[in-house]
């Protein structure tokens, strides 16, 4: 099967590397430098994702496309795949709602699974499983972060993904469910100290629930993004001073990006849990993940890229219906959930499941 990975960044490289032995893998990007980096295990192709008509024609040559581009390209790329009649898995954090393309995808007999990365992605798959395991889930929480093991001042953060998408986390209103209703709140409404496993982090509410807002019924549902202490207050001040406004953000990134580019192994951590009832009794069910950089890939590239490549295999094997499918559906189905988590474990990304109290917590 011919597979096209759009985007030769860290995540795109991990996806292509993971698929290299089972598929005829091509990687599309505009950067010659990034394309050279994938040439040992995939066929590089120079593609301009902003040229919609050309993108449609290119996609027609493939049976499956995996999108690993920044969020601003996501919706356009999904629409191009539908027009081309090509199945697609996407990890971009697009602002638009891809579910609006559901009817078009069904008519074209195309399968699209969006938000198929780490968070959103694996976070949704785990929440879908928790929601399915409980008879009635009252509350659900996602805590997630990708961080340097050796954080350096002054920002205590290392860039491992799209810088502009990072800034949008701090400026875009975060949608949550409170009292059974969807609310949009300031992500810096409050900064909390939280403990996850052996770590203590700062956390802020982030806009990562997306399709879960419609698919999971609960009185309370929130996603919190984790950072090392000392990062969030500085970012809040920059935002309040106007440095993250659209007209200033490029200049701001020129200044702050060098402060977040340095050598340090990274790690990814996630805790997803729900509280409700099971067989009439109060119950909490959750999953925790911890992963570190290895095999030449950052941990964020591993947990994002390998989740996407496993989901891509499910689509390639026609294990998914036609249409635009949110990732939590894969968690609600025990067969696809087990397949994804088993294959992640094969790649050294293991999950701990708990009932009523997280492992190691009182």
Helices and strands as residue ranges (DSSP letters): E 2-6, H 10-19, E 24-29, H 32-38, E 43-46, H 52-59, E 64-67, H 71-84, E 87-90, G 98-101, H 102-107, E 111-114, H 122-133, E 136-148, H 163-171, E 174-178, E 181-185, E 192-196, E 199-205, H 212-215, E 220-227, H 232-240, H 249-256, G 257-260, E 266-278, E 281-292, H 299-316, E 323-326, H 328-332, H 334-346, E 351-355
